[in-house]
Amino acid sequence: QVQLVESGGGLVQPGGSLKLSCAASTYGASINYMGWYRQAPGKQRESVAVISQSGGKRYLSSVTGRFTISRDNAKNAVYLQMNSLKPEDTAVYYCNAREAPTDVGSWGQGTQVTVSS
């Protein structure tokens, strides 16, 4: 099974920026989609941004124009550049990877992002 390790979370002031990184150990598996999800206290986990192996991207409407997802297929890594952060972006952010062709999904352990003055 694919193993994912996130890094880059932290505390930032409103309007600031953070970049999350996620490195995948694939053990020979082929990864199709990679993405970032988040879960705030008392809320359901939601999809923030997803990128396909070919580079197609999809964003949560509330982060469009502020967040950018990118991917390095050679390194099996995915990144999330977060700009103009808002307090409502505060959450634990999880990396997700879905294998091809089984679509089996794996999750990272999560990294805390806190936006506060």
QUINOR-V711394 format. One line per field, one symbol per residue. psi: psi as a letter, one per 40 degrees, with the letter a starting at -180 (. if undefined). A space follows every 50 residues. Layout:
# QUINOR-V711394
psi=???
This chain:
# QUINOR-V711394
psi=ihhhhiieiahiiheaiihiihhhhdfeihhciiihiihiheiihihdii hideehihihdeehedihiiigddefiiihhhifiideehihhhiihhih edehiiiaeihhhhhi.
